[in-house]
């Protein structure tokens, strides 16, 4: 039998676990409060991803898990990525938001000393599809015509986007042109604007030949007829009224250039803890609440989980690395 002192110690230990608000069972299941690292300031895409997880995870865990967003800006996501690796290396009570910006920076070596295999990629639950469009009276009536012009002279078409040079919008057109066999990718003209709306305005005004952006910031202009979409860089067509836009796959191009919303977690967690997160994220993404959030924010389903998502991320990093080297964004 336990002594009174031993019983008291056990009771205190159990109470301490309860107060901590977090616990992990042997089967990997998690209860309590977990951190979602948004590796940027409040209000951005990663912040949105974490806060959305906080809204939908309750229903998937019988309200046993609570998510608190922790903003950790710096180095384009690199501070948060390093924190996960060096400070939370085997902690199942933390998850971090990621997107195509994460894979682009990993591909270009912008997180010094860190690679994609230093974390575990849990899943992606939605995406803002990439799109290439021109103004309504543009001479380019199809993507084939635009690519033909680039093949003849890769500097003949100027593109507008919202990312910096070397960023995701720029990489979208580089990936598309690369897949189509365009040479001299480094001569493709790309101009960066502060946001998607500014880039759209430049194209509609006839100042720039083509837009490379996302559906959410161009949908209204497409529906009004001011923009003519040439392709959605996705493997599935969009929902009505945008379901007439051909996909890159349909046009024979193996290009997936949606801005996906997903998560990674520490490398050192157990397989059971990892699989719990994969399963829980999948269940949360199937909720009516998440479907509503996606519709409100111009997102479409983008469901990749576990090993499938891990393979996708590593393939994307490899492709972006190849394209970045070809155009001189990576010098060594």
N, C-alpha and C positions, 0 to 999 in steps of 0.2 A: 504493500500500500504506500501511496505517496505521503510524505510528511506534509504538515500544514504549510511549511515554508515552500516546499516544492510545488504544492498546489497553487499557492499564491503566485509563485513565479510564472507558472504556466498560464494562469489567468491573466496576469499582466501582459505576457507575450501575445496572447490571443487578442487582448484589447488593443494592443499597439498595432497589430495587423489590421484590425477593424478600423482604427482611427486613420490609418494611412490611406484608406479609400481605394486601395488597389490590391488585387490578389490574383495569382495564377495557379490554377489547379494542375495536377499531374497530367491531365489529358490535354493541357494547353489552353483550356478555356480561361477567359479573363473577366474579372469583375472590378468595378470601381472606376476611378478617374484616370484617364490616360491623356498623354500630351500629343497634340498634333503640331508638329513644327511647320510653320509657314515661313520659308526662308526669304522673306521680304517683309516690307512694312504693311500695315493695315490697308485694306481697300483694293489690293491687287488680285491677280488670278490665283496665286497660291493661298492667299488668305481666304478667298472665296471657297477654294477646295476644302480647306480644313473646316471652315465654319459650316459648309454643307454637310460634311461628314458628321459633325456634331448634331445636325438637325435630323439625320436619318438613321443613326446607329442605334438609337433607343429601341425602335421597333424590331430591329434584327437581333437584339440581345435581351429582350423582355425587360428593357430599361435597367439592366444590370451594369451597363457601361455608360460613362459620361465622358465626353471629349472636351478638353479645354485647349483652345488655340494659343500657341506661343509664337509670336512673331520674332524672327531672328534674321533681320536683314544683313546684307553684306556680301560683296564679291559675286553678285549675280546668282545667289543661291549657294555659293561655296562655303559660307560660314555655317549655314545649317547642315550642309552635307558633311563637313568636317566634324561638327558637333555630334552627329549621329555615329560617326566612325570612332571618334576618340573618347567621347564622354558617355555614350549610351550603348556601347558595343554589343551587349547581350541583354538589353532591356526590352522585354516584350510590351511594356507599358508606354511605348512611344512609337509614333508613326509620322512620316513626313510627306508633305505634298510635293508633287513633281509634275512636269509637263514636258513638251518637246523642247522648251528652253533648257531644261536640265540635260537632255541627251545631246543637244547641240553644243553646250559648253563642255560636257565630258568629251565629246568627239574632237573638239578643238583644243583640248588640254588646258582649259581655263580654270580647272580646279587642280592646281599643281600637286602632283604626287598622289592623286586620287583617281580611281577608275570605277567603271560601272559594276564590277564584280565585288566591290567592297561593301555593298549593301545587298539586301534581299528585296526584289521587286514584287510587290504584293498584287497590284492590279490597277486597271484603268476603268473608270465607270462612265465616262462621257467625253465628248470632244466638240470643238468648234471647227468644222471642216474647212480646209483650205480651198481657195477658189482663185481662178484667173478670169478676169473680165475686161471688157473694153467698152467705150462709150457706144451709144446706140447706133451712130452712123459711122462707126469705124470701118475701114476697108477690110479688117480681119473678121470674117464671118464664121470662122471655125478655128479650133486649136491647131488643126493641120496647117492652115494657111499661115498662122502666126509662127509655128515651128519651121515651116518652109522658109519664111523670111529670115529666121535666125540661122538656119543652115546655110543660106546663101551669104549672109553677113551677120555675124553674131552681135554686132553693134548697131544693127538697124532698128531695133525696138527698145524703147525705154520703159522700164517698169517702176511703179510706185508701190511702196509698202510702208508698214508702220514700225518695223524693226530696224535696228541699226544695220549697217553693212556687215555681212557675216552672220546676222541674226536669222531668226526663223523664216520671216517672209522672204528675205533674200535667198535663203537656202531652198525655199520651195521652187522658185523658178530655176535655180541651178540644178536641182534634182530632176525636175521635169525635162529640162533641156538635155541633161546628161543621158537620161533614159532614152530620149528620142534620137540620140546620136549627134547632137550639135557639137561642133568643135569650138575651140577658143572660148571656153566658158568665162574666162577672166575678162573678156571684152564685152560681156553682156552688161548693159547699162541699168543700174538700179539706184533709185533715189529714196532716201529715208525721210519719213514724215513723223510728226509727233504722235499721231494716232490714226486709226483706220479711217475715220471720217475725213480727215485732211487729205489722205491719199486718194480717197474716192473723189473728192471735190476736184483735185488736179486732173484726174482722168476724165471726168464728166466735162470739165471746162476745156478739154482738148490740149492741155499743156503737157500731158504725159500719155504715152500710147496705151499702156495696159496696167491694170491693177493686179497685184498679187497680195491677197489678204485672206480674210475669213468671212464666212457666211453672215455671222451676227452683225457685222458693221456694214454689210453691203446689201442685205436682204431688201430693205425698203427701197433702195435705188433700182434693184432688179425688178421688183414688183411694179414700180412706177414706170418702168421702161427706159430709164435714163442709162442703165448699165445693161450690156449684153454679156451674160455669162458664157464662157467658152468651155469650162470644165470645172467639176468639183473634184478635188484631189482626195478621193475617198473610194472605198470598194463597194459602197452601196449608194443608191440614189437618195436624194433628200425627200422629205415628205412634201406633199402638195402645199403651196402652189409652185414649189421649186423642183418638182419631180421630172421636169423635162430636160434638166441639165445633165448632159452625159458625164459619166464618171471617168477617171483616168484609166481604170481597168478596162472599161468598155472601149476606150480608144487605143488599147494595146500598150499602155504604159504602166509598168509596175511601180507606181508612186503612191505612197500613203503619206499625205502631208496635212493631216488634221492636227490641231493643237489639242492633244488629249489631256485629260485631267486624271492623275493617278497618284499612287502612293508607294513609298519604299519604307523599309524598316531595318533595324540593325542586323548585321551579318551573323552575329553570334547567338541569335535566339534559337530555341530548339525547333525541330521540324514540326512538332505538335503545336507549338505557339504560332509558327508561321502559317500552318494550315488552318488554324482557328481564324486568323486574320483574313486569309484568302476566302474562306467560307462565309465569314461574317460580312465582308465587303461585298461579296456577290449577292448575298441576301438583301443587304441594305440598298443596293443599286436597283433591285427589282421592286422597291416600294413605290406606291403611288406618289408619295411625297417627293421622291427623287425625280420621277417623271415630270411632276409639276415644276420643280426647280429647273430642270433642263429646258422645258418649254419656255419658261420665263426668261431664261438667259441665252436663248439661241443655240443651245447645245443639242447634240444628237447622241444616241446610244453608241458606246464604244467599249465593248465588253471583252476584256482580256484579263485573265487571272492566273496567278501562280506561275508554273513553268512556261505556259504559253506567253504570258506577259514578259517574263524574264528573257525568253528567246527574242521576242519582238524588240525589247529595249536594246539588247546587244546587237541585233541586226541593224537597228536604226543608227546606233552609234557608229558602227562600221561603215555604213553607207555615207553618213554625214562626214566622217573622217576622210573618206576617199574623195568626195566632192570638194571638201575644204582644201585638201592638198592640191587637187587639180587646178583650182582657181587661185592658189597662192595665199589662202587664209592661214595655212599652217606652213611654216618655212622649213621645218626639219622633219 
